[in-house]
Amino acid sequence: MGKYDDYDWDELPKEVQEAATKLGFTKQMWDNDKEPDTEDLDWDELSSEQQKAAAVLGYDKKTWDSS
């Protein structure tokens, strides 16, 4: 997901792990390339907290909606 696609969970900075968790990821999901339910939502359907978390992962409205 985003600019951290090639990282394993344990390689992610703590703030990125926290952001990913807010989007529904777990360590197991992240490391096994599983997507949380939020992946099916459009940017405007995400809560403001989820949008901030997605931004930490390198997304904005355009890139989230096109992924």
C-alpha positions as a printed Julia matrix, in Angstrom:
67×3 Matrix{Float64}:
   0.0     0.0    0.0
   1.45    3.35  -1.01
   5.08    4.2   -0.53
   5.54    1.41   2.01
   4.46   -1.47  -0.25
   7.84   -3.15  -0.18
   8.24   -3.03   3.6
   7.43   -5.77   6.07
   5.42   -4.67   9.11
   8.45   -4.83  11.42
  10.36   -2.5    9.08
   7.69    0.2    9.2
   8.19    3.25  11.41
   5.89    3.22  14.44
   3.75    6.08  13.1
   3.21    4.17   9.85
   2.18    1.04  11.77
  -0.29    3.16  13.75
  -1.69    4.7   10.56
  -2.03    1.29   8.93
  -3.85    0.01  12.02
  -6.34    2.88  11.76
  -7.1     1.69   8.24
  -7.74   -1.85   9.48
  -4.41   -3.54   8.86
  -2.85   -6.04  11.2
   0.76   -7.24  11.04
  -0.39  -10.53   9.53
  -2.52   -8.8    6.89
   0.26   -6.38   5.95
   2.93   -9.07   5.68
   0.66  -11.31   3.59
  -0.58   -8.57   1.24
  -4.17   -8.78   2.5
  -6.32   -5.66   2.29
  -8.71   -4.37   4.94
 -12.29   -3.41   4.16
 -11.3     0.27   3.95
  -9.59   -0.49   0.63
 -13.06   -0.76  -0.92
 -14.05    2.73   0.21
 -13.65    5.93  -1.76
 -11.59    8.68  -0.11
 -14.74   10.63   0.74
 -16.14    7.6    2.55
 -13.14    7.42   4.88
 -13.39    9.18   8.22
 -11.13   12.2    8.68
  -8.93   10.05  10.94
  -8.68    7.39   8.23
  -7.84   10.03   5.62
  -5.01   11.3    7.83
  -3.79    7.72   8.26
  -3.9     7.16   4.5
  -1.88   10.35   4.02
   0.82    8.98   6.35
   1.0     5.99   4.02
   1.5     8.32   1.06
  -2.04    8.63  -0.28
  -4.21   11.56  -1.18
  -7.73   11.57  -2.63
  -6.55   11.0   -6.2
  -4.13    8.18  -5.46
  -6.48    6.47  -2.96
  -9.42    6.49  -5.36
  -7.3     5.14  -8.21
  -5.75    2.31  -6.23
